[in-house]
Amino acid sequence: MKINLIGVPLHLGADKFGCNLAPKTYREANIVNLIESLGFEVFDCGDVNILETDEKRKYEHHPNLKYLHEVVDANNKLAQKVYESISNGNFPLILGGDH
């Protein structure tokens, strides 16, 4: 089985900087080598591009939904990468991010 790593360096929902560093941290800890040692072929697809934010627009669309536009955009991009991975017969392993 081929595994596609997909990073999502997002922190906007949790609104705490740091969880966005998870994909980078996993890579620095050699997650690719670890998965390969289990007998899987791994391809790192990189990170989903996260839009820049503006604190002034934090609650622009709804008082309880922070950065709605940016979060929806990130999830749409992630959905496309997951779809491509599955369509190619691979397993998408998501490295997040927001929780």
Phi and psi restraints in degrees (range 20) as a CNS / XPLOR table:
assign (resid 1 and name C) (resid 2 and name N)
       (resid 2 and name CA) (resid 2 and name C) 1.0 -98.0 20.0 2
assign (resid 2 and name N) (resid 2 and name CA)
       (resid 2 and name C) (resid 3 and name N) 1.0 136.2 20.0 2
assign (resid 2 and name C) (resid 3 and name N)
       (resid 3 and name CA) (resid 3 and name C) 1.0 -114.0 20.0 2
assign (resid 3 and name N) (resid 3 and name CA)
       (resid 3 and name C) (resid 4 and name N) 1.0 129.8 20.0 2
assign (resid 3 and name C) (resid 4 and name N)
       (resid 4 and name CA) (resid 4 and name C) 1.0 -103.0 20.0 2
assign (resid 4 and name N) (resid 4 and name CA)
       (resid 4 and name C) (resid 5 and name N) 1.0 117.0 20.0 2
assign (resid 4 and name C) (resid 5 and name N)
       (resid 5 and name CA) (resid 5 and name C) 1.0 -82.1 20.0 2
assign (resid 5 and name N) (resid 5 and name CA)
       (resid 5 and name C) (resid 6 and name N) 1.0 132.5 20.0 2
assign (resid 5 and name C) (resid 6 and name N)
       (resid 6 and name CA) (resid 6 and name C) 1.0 -131.1 20.0 2
assign (resid 6 and name N) (resid 6 and name CA)
       (resid 6 and name C) (resid 7 and name N) 1.0 115.8 20.0 2
assign (resid 6 and name C) (resid 7 and name N)
       (resid 7 and name CA) (resid 7 and name C) 1.0 -88.9 20.0 2
assign (resid 7 and name N) (resid 7 and name CA)
       (resid 7 and name C) (resid 8 and name N) 1.0 142.3 20.0 2
assign (resid 7 and name C) (resid 8 and name N)
       (resid 8 and name CA) (resid 8 and name C) 1.0 -130.8 20.0 2
assign (resid 8 and name N) (resid 8 and name CA)
       (resid 8 and name C) (resid 9 and name N) 1.0 86.6 20.0 2
assign (resid 8 and name C) (resid 9 and name N)
       (resid 9 and name CA) (resid 9 and name C) 1.0 -79.6 20.0 2
assign (resid 9 and name N) (resid 9 and name CA)
       (resid 9 and name C) (resid 10 and name N) 1.0 70.3 20.0 2
assign (resid 9 and name C) (resid 10 and name N)
       (resid 10 and name CA) (resid 10 and name C) 1.0 -116.6 20.0 2
assign (resid 10 and name N) (resid 10 and name CA)
       (resid 10 and name C) (resid 11 and name N) 1.0 141.5 20.0 2
assign (resid 10 and name C) (resid 11 and name N)
       (resid 11 and name CA) (resid 11 and name C) 1.0 -137.5 20.0 2
assign (resid 11 and name N) (resid 11 and name CA)
       (resid 11 and name C) (resid 12 and name N) 1.0 6.9 20.0 2
assign (resid 11 and name C) (resid 12 and name N)
       (resid 12 and name CA) (resid 12 and name C) 1.0 -70.9 20.0 2
assign (resid 12 and name N) (resid 12 and name CA)
       (resid 12 and name C) (resid 13 and name N) 1.0 -33.4 20.0 2
assign (resid 12 and name C) (resid 13 and name N)
       (resid 13 and name CA) (resid 13 and name C) 1.0 -72.3 20.0 2
assign (resid 13 and name N) (resid 13 and name CA)
       (resid 13 and name C) (resid 14 and name N) 1.0 -44.6 20.0 2
assign (resid 13 and name C) (resid 14 and name N)
       (resid 14 and name CA) (resid 14 and name C) 1.0 -75.0 20.0 2
assign (resid 14 and name N) (resid 14 and name CA)
       (resid 14 and name C) (resid 15 and name N) 1.0 -24.6 20.0 2
assign (resid 14 and name C) (resid 15 and name N)
       (resid 15 and name CA) (resid 15 and name C) 1.0 59.5 20.0 2
assign (resid 15 and name N) (resid 15 and name CA)
       (resid 15 and name C) (resid 16 and name N) 1.0 30.6 20.0 2
assign (resid 15 and name C) (resid 16 and name N)
       (resid 16 and name CA) (resid 16 and name C) 1.0 -129.1 20.0 2
assign (resid 16 and name N) (resid 16 and name CA)
       (resid 16 and name C) (resid 17 and name N) 1.0 110.3 20.0 2
assign (resid 16 and name C) (resid 17 and name N)
       (resid 17 and name CA) (resid 17 and name C) 1.0 -60.6 20.0 2
assign (resid 17 and name N) (resid 17 and name CA)
       (resid 17 and name C) (resid 18 and name N) 1.0 136.9 20.0 2
assign (resid 17 and name C) (resid 18 and name N)
       (resid 18 and name CA) (resid 18 and name C) 1.0 133.3 20.0 2
assign (resid 18 and name N) (resid 18 and name CA)
       (resid 18 and name C) (resid 19 and name N) 1.0 -45.6 20.0 2
assign (resid 18 and name C) (resid 19 and name N)
       (resid 19 and name CA) (resid 19 and name C) 1.0 -67.1 20.0 2
assign (resid 19 and name N) (resid 19 and name CA)
       (resid 19 and name C) (resid 20 and name N) 1.0 -21.2 20.0 2
assign (resid 19 and name C) (resid 20 and name N)
       (resid 20 and name CA) (resid 20 and name C) 1.0 -69.5 20.0 2
assign (resid 20 and name N) (resid 20 and name CA)
       (resid 20 and name C) (resid 21 and name N) 1.0 -13.7 20.0 2
assign (resid 20 and name C) (resid 21 and name N)
       (resid 21 and name CA) (resid 21 and name C) 1.0 -86.4 20.0 2
assign (resid 21 and name N) (resid 21 and name CA)
       (resid 21 and name C) (resid 22 and name N) 1.0 -4.5 20.0 2
assign (resid 21 and name C) (resid 22 and name N)
       (resid 22 and name CA) (resid 22 and name C) 1.0 -56.2 20.0 2
assign (resid 22 and name N) (resid 22 and name CA)
       (resid 22 and name C) (resid 23 and name N) 1.0 -48.5 20.0 2
assign (resid 22 and name C) (resid 23 and name N)
       (resid 23 and name CA) (resid 23 and name C) 1.0 -58.1 20.0 2
assign (resid 23 and name N) (resid 23 and name CA)
       (resid 23 and name C) (resid 24 and name N) 1.0 -43.1 20.0 2
assign (resid 23 and name C) (resid 24 and name N)
       (resid 24 and name CA) (resid 24 and name C) 1.0 -63.7 20.0 2
assign (resid 24 and name N) (resid 24 and name CA)
       (resid 24 and name C) (resid 25 and name N) 1.0 -42.0 20.0 2
assign (resid 24 and name C) (resid 25 and name N)
       (resid 25 and name CA) (resid 25 and name C) 1.0 -64.8 20.0 2
assign (resid 25 and name N) (resid 25 and name CA)
       (resid 25 and name C) (resid 26 and name N) 1.0 -43.2 20.0 2
assign (resid 25 and name C) (resid 26 and name N)
       (resid 26 and name CA) (resid 26 and name C) 1.0 -59.7 20.0 2
assign (resid 26 and name N) (resid 26 and name CA)
       (resid 26 and name C) (resid 27 and name N) 1.0 -43.1 20.0 2
assign (resid 26 and name C) (resid 27 and name N)
       (resid 27 and name CA) (resid 27 and name C) 1.0 -65.6 20.0 2
assign (resid 27 and name N) (resid 27 and name CA)
       (resid 27 and name C) (resid 28 and name N) 1.0 -42.3 20.0 2
assign (resid 27 and name C) (resid 28 and name N)
       (resid 28 and name CA) (resid 28 and name C) 1.0 -63.7 20.0 2
assign (resid 28 and name N) (resid 28 and name CA)
       (resid 28 and name C) (resid 29 and name N) 1.0 -26.2 20.0 2
assign (resid 28 and name C) (resid 29 and name N)
       (resid 29 and name CA) (resid 29 and name C) 1.0 -87.0 20.0 2
assign (resid 29 and name N) (resid 29 and name CA)
       (resid 29 and name C) (resid 30 and name N) 1.0 11.1 20.0 2
assign (resid 29 and name C) (resid 30 and name N)
       (resid 30 and name CA) (resid 30 and name C) 1.0 63.3 20.0 2
assign (resid 30 and name N) (resid 30 and name CA)
       (resid 30 and name C) (resid 31 and name N) 1.0 45.8 20.0 2
assign (resid 30 and name C) (resid 31 and name N)
       (resid 31 and name CA) (resid 31 and name C) 1.0 -60.0 20.0 2
assign (resid 31 and name N) (resid 31 and name CA)
       (resid 31 and name C) (resid 32 and name N) 1.0 -33.5 20.0 2
assign (resid 31 and name C) (resid 32 and name N)
       (resid 32 and name CA) (resid 32 and name C) 1.0 -61.0 20.0 2
assign (resid 32 and name N) (resid 32 and name CA)
       (resid 32 and name C) (resid 33 and name N) 1.0 -48.7 20.0 2
assign (resid 32 and name C) (resid 33 and name N)
       (resid 33 and name CA) (resid 33 and name C) 1.0 -61.7 20.0 2
assign (resid 33 and name N) (resid 33 and name CA)
       (resid 33 and name C) (resid 34 and name N) 1.0 -39.5 20.0 2
assign (resid 33 and name C) (resid 34 and name N)
       (resid 34 and name CA) (resid 34 and name C) 1.0 -62.1 20.0 2
assign (resid 34 and name N) (resid 34 and name CA)
       (resid 34 and name C) (resid 35 and name N) 1.0 -46.8 20.0 2
assign (resid 34 and name C) (resid 35 and name N)
       (resid 35 and name CA) (resid 35 and name C) 1.0 -66.5 20.0 2
assign (resid 35 and name N) (resid 35 and name CA)
       (resid 35 and name C) (resid 36 and name N) 1.0 -40.9 20.0 2
assign (resid 35 and name C) (resid 36 and name N)
       (resid 36 and name CA) (resid 36 and name C) 1.0 -63.1 20.0 2
assign (resid 36 and name N) (resid 36 and name CA)
       (resid 36 and name C) (resid 37 and name N) 1.0 -33.5 20.0 2
assign (resid 36 and name C) (resid 37 and name N)
       (resid 37 and name CA) (resid 37 and name C) 1.0 -66.6 20.0 2
assign (resid 37 and name N) (resid 37 and name CA)
       (resid 37 and name C) (resid 38 and name N) 1.0 -16.3 20.0 2
assign (resid 37 and name C) (resid 38 and name N)
       (resid 38 and name CA) (resid 38 and name C) 1.0 -89.3 20.0 2
assign (resid 38 and name N) (resid 38 and name CA)
       (resid 38 and name C) (resid 39 and name N) 1.0 0.4 20.0 2
assign (resid 38 and name C) (resid 39 and name N)
       (resid 39 and name CA) (resid 39 and name C) 1.0 98.5 20.0 2
assign (resid 39 and name N) (resid 39 and name CA)
       (resid 39 and name C) (resid 40 and name N) 1.0 10.9 20.0 2
assign (resid 39 and name C) (resid 40 and name N)
       (resid 40 and name CA) (resid 40 and name C) 1.0 -100.7 20.0 2
assign (resid 40 and name N) (resid 40 and name CA)
       (resid 40 and name C) (resid 41 and name N) 1.0 151.3 20.0 2
assign (resid 40 and name C) (resid 41 and name N)
       (resid 41 and name CA) (resid 41 and name C) 1.0 -90.5 20.0 2
assign (resid 41 and name N) (resid 41 and name CA)
       (resid 41 and name C) (resid 42 and name N) 1.0 131.9 20.0 2
assign (resid 41 and name C) (resid 42 and name N)
       (resid 42 and name CA) (resid 42 and name C) 1.0 -122.1 20.0 2
assign (resid 42 and name N) (resid 42 and name CA)
       (resid 42 and name C) (resid 43 and name N) 1.0 135.7 20.0 2
assign (resid 42 and name C) (resid 43 and name N)
       (resid 43 and name CA) (resid 43 and name C) 1.0 -125.7 20.0 2
assign (resid 43 and name N) (resid 43 and name CA)
       (resid 43 and name C) (resid 44 and name N) 1.0 123.6 20.0 2
assign (resid 43 and name C) (resid 44 and name N)
       (resid 44 and name CA) (resid 44 and name C) 1.0 -86.9 20.0 2
assign (resid 44 and name N) (resid 44 and name CA)
       (resid 44 and name C) (resid 45 and name N) 1.0 113.2 20.0 2
assign (resid 44 and name C) (resid 45 and name N)
       (resid 45 and name CA) (resid 45 and name C) 1.0 -84.4 20.0 2
assign (resid 45 and name N) (resid 45 and name CA)
       (resid 45 and name C) (resid 46 and name N) 1.0 1.4 20.0 2
assign (resid 45 and name C) (resid 46 and name N)
       (resid 46 and name CA) (resid 46 and name C) 1.0 81.7 20.0 2
assign (resid 46 and name N) (resid 46 and name CA)
       (resid 46 and name C) (resid 47 and name N) 1.0 -165.0 20.0 2
assign (resid 46 and name C) (resid 47 and name N)
       (resid 47 and name CA) (resid 47 and name C) 1.0 -104.2 20.0 2
assign (resid 47 and name N) (resid 47 and name CA)
       (resid 47 and name C) (resid 48 and name N) 1.0 148.6 20.0 2
assign (resid 47 and name C) (resid 48 and name N)
       (resid 48 and name CA) (resid 48 and name C) 1.0 -67.8 20.0 2
assign (resid 48 and name N) (resid 48 and name CA)
       (resid 48 and name C) (resid 49 and name N) 1.0 134.5 20.0 2
assign (resid 48 and name C) (resid 49 and name N)
       (resid 49 and name CA) (resid 49 and name C) 1.0 -74.4 20.0 2
assign (resid 49 and name N) (resid 49 and name CA)
       (resid 49 and name C) (resid 50 and name N) 1.0 123.7 20.0 2
assign (resid 49 and name C) (resid 50 and name N)
       (resid 50 and name CA) (resid 50 and name C) 1.0 -99.7 20.0 2
assign (resid 50 and name N) (resid 50 and name CA)
       (resid 50 and name C) (resid 51 and name N) 1.0 130.7 20.0 2
assign (resid 50 and name C) (resid 51 and name N)
       (resid 51 and name CA) (resid 51 and name C) 1.0 -64.6 20.0 2
assign (resid 51 and name N) (resid 51 and name CA)
       (resid 51 and name C) (resid 52 and name N) 1.0 149.9 20.0 2
assign (resid 51 and name C) (resid 52 and name N)
       (resid 52 and name CA) (resid 52 and name C) 1.0 -66.5 20.0 2
assign (resid 52 and name N) (resid 52 and name CA)
       (resid 52 and name C) (resid 53 and name N) 1.0 148.4 20.0 2
assign (resid 52 and name C) (resid 53 and name N)
       (resid 53 and name CA) (resid 53 and name C) 1.0 -114.9 20.0 2
assign (resid 53 and name N) (resid 53 and name CA)
       (resid 53 and name C) (resid 54 and name N) 1.0 161.1 20.0 2
assign (resid 53 and name C) (resid 54 and name N)
       (resid 54 and name CA) (resid 54 and name C) 1.0 -130.5 20.0 2
assign (resid 54 and name N) (resid 54 and name CA)
       (resid 54 and name C) (resid 55 and name N) 1.0 117.5 20.0 2
assign (resid 54 and name C) (resid 55 and name N)
       (resid 55 and name CA) (resid 55 and name C) 1.0 -51.7 20.0 2
assign (resid 55 and name N) (resid 55 and name CA)
       (resid 55 and name C) (resid 56 and name N) 1.0 -31.6 20.0 2
assign (resid 55 and name C) (resid 56 and name N)
       (resid 56 and name CA) (resid 56 and name C) 1.0 -66.3 20.0 2
assign (resid 56 and name N) (resid 56 and name CA)
       (resid 56 and name C) (resid 57 and name N) 1.0 -24.1 20.0 2
assign (resid 56 and name C) (resid 57 and name N)
       (resid 57 and name CA) (resid 57 and name C) 1.0 -100.6 20.0 2
assign (resid 57 and name N) (resid 57 and name CA)
       (resid 57 and name C) (resid 58 and name N) 1.0 12.2 20.0 2
assign (resid 57 and name C) (resid 58 and name N)
       (resid 58 and name CA) (resid 58 and name C) 1.0 -51.3 20.0 2
assign (resid 58 and name N) (resid 58 and name CA)
       (resid 58 and name C) (resid 59 and name N) 1.0 -49.1 20.0 2
assign (resid 58 and name C) (resid 59 and name N)
       (resid 59 and name CA) (resid 59 and name C) 1.0 -113.0 20.0 2
assign (resid 59 and name N) (resid 59 and name CA)
       (resid 59 and name C) (resid 60 and name N) 1.0 34.9 20.0 2
assign (resid 59 and name C) (resid 60 and name N)
       (resid 60 and name CA) (resid 60 and name C) 1.0 -59.7 20.0 2
assign (resid 60 and name N) (resid 60 and name CA)
       (resid 60 and name C) (resid 61 and name N) 1.0 -37.7 20.0 2
assign (resid 60 and name C) (resid 61 and name N)
       (resid 61 and name CA) (resid 61 and name C) 1.0 -98.0 20.0 2
assign (resid 61 and name N) (resid 61 and name CA)
       (resid 61 and name C) (resid 62 and name N) 1.0 -26.0 20.0 2
assign (resid 61 and name C) (resid 62 and name N)
       (resid 62 and name CA) (resid 62 and name C) 1.0 -164.6 20.0 2
assign (resid 62 and name N) (resid 62 and name CA)
       (resid 62 and name C) (resid 63 and name N) 1.0 140.3 20.0 2
assign (resid 62 and name C) (resid 63 and name N)
       (resid 63 and name CA) (resid 63 and name C) 1.0 -66.3 20.0 2
assign (resid 63 and name N) (resid 63 and name CA)
       (resid 63 and name C) (resid 64 and name N) 1.0 -15.4 20.0 2
assign (resid 63 and name C) (resid 64 and name N)
       (resid 64 and name CA) (resid 64 and name C) 1.0 -112.3 20.0 2
assign (resid 64 and name N) (resid 64 and name CA)
       (resid 64 and name C) (resid 65 and name N) 1.0 1.6 20.0 2
assign (resid 64 and name C) (resid 65 and name N)
       (resid 65 and name CA) (resid 65 and name C) 1.0 -117.2 20.0 2
assign (resid 65 and name N) (resid 65 and name CA)
       (resid 65 and name C) (resid 66 and name N) 1.0 99.2 20.0 2
assign (resid 65 and name C) (resid 66 and name N)
       (resid 66 and name CA) (resid 66 and name C) 1.0 -74.3 20.0 2
assign (resid 66 and name N) (resid 66 and name CA)
       (resid 66 and name C) (resid 67 and name N) 1.0 135.3 20.0 2
assign (resid 66 and name C) (resid 67 and name N)
       (resid 67 and name CA) (resid 67 and name C) 1.0 48.8 20.0 2
assign (resid 67 and name N) (resid 67 and name CA)
       (resid 67 and name C) (resid 68 and name N) 1.0 45.8 20.0 2
assign (resid 67 and name C) (resid 68 and name N)
       (resid 68 and name CA) (resid 68 and name C) 1.0 -53.0 20.0 2
assign (resid 68 and name N) (resid 68 and name CA)
       (resid 68 and name C) (resid 69 and name N) 1.0 -49.3 20.0 2
assign (resid 68 and name C) (resid 69 and name N)
       (resid 69 and name CA) (resid 69 and name C) 1.0 -59.2 20.0 2
assign (resid 69 and name N) (resid 69 and name CA)
       (resid 69 and name C) (resid 70 and name N) 1.0 -45.9 20.0 2
assign (resid 69 and name C) (resid 70 and name N)
       (resid 70 and name CA) (resid 70 and name C) 1.0 -68.3 20.0 2
assign (resid 70 and name N) (resid 70 and name CA)
       (resid 70 and name C) (resid 71 and name N) 1.0 -40.0 20.0 2
assign (resid 70 and name C) (resid 71 and name N)
       (resid 71 and name CA) (resid 71 and name C) 1.0 -68.8 20.0 2
assign (resid 71 and name N) (resid 71 and name CA)
       (resid 71 and name C) (resid 72 and name N) 1.0 -42.5 20.0 2
assign (resid 71 and name C) (resid 72 and name N)
       (resid 72 and name CA) (resid 72 and name C) 1.0 -63.0 20.0 2
assign (resid 72 and name N) (resid 72 and name CA)
       (resid 72 and name C) (resid 73 and name N) 1.0 -42.8 20.0 2
assign (resid 72 and name C) (resid 73 and name N)
       (resid 73 and name CA) (resid 73 and name C) 1.0 -59.8 20.0 2
assign (resid 73 and name N) (resid 73 and name CA)
       (resid 73 and name C) (resid 74 and name N) 1.0 -47.0 20.0 2
assign (resid 73 and name C) (resid 74 and name N)
       (resid 74 and name CA) (resid 74 and name C) 1.0 -61.3 20.0 2
assign (resid 74 and name N) (resid 74 and name CA)
       (resid 74 and name C) (resid 75 and name N) 1.0 -42.0 20.0 2
assign (resid 74 and name C) (resid 75 and name N)
       (resid 75 and name CA) (resid 75 and name C) 1.0 -70.6 20.0 2
assign (resid 75 and name N) (resid 75 and name CA)
       (resid 75 and name C) (resid 76 and name N) 1.0 -33.8 20.0 2
assign (resid 75 and name C) (resid 76 and name N)
       (resid 76 and name CA) (resid 76 and name C) 1.0 -65.5 20.0 2
assign (resid 76 and name N) (resid 76 and name CA)
       (resid 76 and name C) (resid 77 and name N) 1.0 -41.8 20.0 2
assign (resid 76 and name C) (resid 77 and name N)
       (resid 77 and name CA) (resid 77 and name C) 1.0 -64.4 20.0 2
assign (resid 77 and name N) (resid 77 and name CA)
       (resid 77 and name C) (resid 78 and name N) 1.0 -41.9 20.0 2
assign (resid 77 and name C) (resid 78 and name N)
       (resid 78 and name CA) (resid 78 and name C) 1.0 -62.8 20.0 2
assign (resid 78 and name N) (resid 78 and name CA)
       (resid 78 and name C) (resid 79 and name N) 1.0 -44.9 20.0 2
assign (resid 78 and name C) (resid 79 and name N)
       (resid 79 and name CA) (resid 79 and name C) 1.0 -57.4 20.0 2
assign (resid 79 and name N) (resid 79 and name CA)
       (resid 79 and name C) (resid 80 and name N) 1.0 -40.6 20.0 2
assign (resid 79 and name C) (resid 80 and name N)
       (resid 80 and name CA) (resid 80 and name C) 1.0 -65.0 20.0 2
assign (resid 80 and name N) (resid 80 and name CA)
       (resid 80 and name C) (resid 81 and name N) 1.0 -43.4 20.0 2
assign (resid 80 and name C) (resid 81 and name N)
       (resid 81 and name CA) (resid 81 and name C) 1.0 -65.5 20.0 2
assign (resid 81 and name N) (resid 81 and name CA)
       (resid 81 and name C) (resid 82 and name N) 1.0 -39.1 20.0 2
assign (resid 81 and name C) (resid 82 and name N)
       (resid 82 and name CA) (resid 82 and name C) 1.0 -65.6 20.0 2
assign (resid 82 and name N) (resid 82 and name CA)
       (resid 82 and name C) (resid 83 and name N) 1.0 -43.8 20.0 2
assign (resid 82 and name C) (resid 83 and name N)
       (resid 83 and name CA) (resid 83 and name C) 1.0 -58.9 20.0 2
assign (resid 83 and name N) (resid 83 and name CA)
       (resid 83 and name C) (resid 84 and name N) 1.0 -46.3 20.0 2
assign (resid 83 and name C) (resid 84 and name N)
       (resid 84 and name CA) (resid 84 and name C) 1.0 -61.6 20.0 2
assign (resid 84 and name N) (resid 84 and name CA)
       (resid 84 and name C) (resid 85 and name N) 1.0 -42.5 20.0 2
assign (resid 84 and name C) (resid 85 and name N)
       (resid 85 and name CA) (resid 85 and name C) 1.0 -61.4 20.0 2
assign (resid 85 and name N) (resid 85 and name CA)
       (resid 85 and name C) (resid 86 and name N) 1.0 -51.2 20.0 2
assign (resid 85 and name C) (resid 86 and name N)
       (resid 86 and name CA) (resid 86 and name C) 1.0 -64.3 20.0 2
assign (resid 86 and name N) (resid 86 and name CA)
       (resid 86 and name C) (resid 87 and name N) 1.0 -39.8 20.0 2
assign (resid 86 and name C) (resid 87 and name N)
       (resid 87 and name CA) (resid 87 and name C) 1.0 -61.7 20.0 2
assign (resid 87 and name N) (resid 87 and name CA)
       (resid 87 and name C) (resid 88 and name N) 1.0 -27.9 20.0 2
assign (resid 87 and name C) (resid 88 and name N)
       (resid 88 and name CA) (resid 88 and name C) 1.0 -90.8 20.0 2
assign (resid 88 and name N) (resid 88 and name CA)
       (resid 88 and name C) (resid 89 and name N) 1.0 7.1 20.0 2
assign (resid 88 and name C) (resid 89 and name N)
       (resid 89 and name CA) (resid 89 and name C) 1.0 79.7 20.0 2
assign (resid 89 and name N) (resid 89 and name CA)
       (resid 89 and name C) (resid 90 and name N) 1.0 17.0 20.0 2
assign (resid 89 and name C) (resid 90 and name N)
       (resid 90 and name CA) (resid 90 and name C) 1.0 -103.2 20.0 2
assign (resid 90 and name N) (resid 90 and name CA)
       (resid 90 and name C) (resid 91 and name N) 1.0 164.1 20.0 2
assign (resid 90 and name C) (resid 91 and name N)
       (resid 91 and name CA) (resid 91 and name C) 1.0 -100.3 20.0 2
assign (resid 91 and name N) (resid 91 and name CA)
       (resid 91 and name C) (resid 92 and name N) 1.0 118.8 20.0 2
assign (resid 91 and name C) (resid 92 and name N)
       (resid 92 and name CA) (resid 92 and name C) 1.0 -82.6 20.0 2
assign (resid 92 and name N) (resid 92 and name CA)
       (resid 92 and name C) (resid 93 and name N) 1.0 123.1 20.0 2
assign (resid 92 and name C) (resid 93 and name N)
       (resid 93 and name CA) (resid 93 and name C) 1.0 -110.1 20.0 2
assign (resid 93 and name N) (resid 93 and name CA)
       (resid 93 and name C) (resid 94 and name N) 1.0 112.2 20.0 2
assign (resid 93 and name C) (resid 94 and name N)
       (resid 94 and name CA) (resid 94 and name C) 1.0 -90.3 20.0 2
assign (resid 94 and name N) (resid 94 and name CA)
       (resid 94 and name C) (resid 95 and name N) 1.0 128.0 20.0 2
assign (resid 94 and name C) (resid 95 and name N)
       (resid 95 and name CA) (resid 95 and name C) 1.0 -105.8 20.0 2
assign (resid 95 and name N) (resid 95 and name CA)
       (resid 95 and name C) (resid 96 and name N) 1.0 103.7 20.0 2
assign (resid 95 and name C) (resid 96 and name N)
       (resid 96 and name CA) (resid 96 and name C) 1.0 -107.4 20.0 2
assign (resid 96 and name N) (resid 96 and name CA)
       (resid 96 and name C) (resid 97 and name N) 1.0 173.3 20.0 2
assign (resid 96 and name C) (resid 97 and name N)
       (resid 97 and name CA) (resid 97 and name C) 1.0 113.4 20.0 2
assign (resid 97 and name N) (resid 97 and name CA)
       (resid 97 and name C) (resid 98 and name N) 1.0 -167.3 20.0 2
assign (resid 97 and name C) (resid 98 and name N)
       (resid 98 and name CA) (resid 98 and name C) 1.0 -48.8 20.0 2
assign (resid 98 and name N) (resid 98 and name CA)
       (resid 98 and name C) (resid 99 and name N) 1.0 145.0 20.0 2
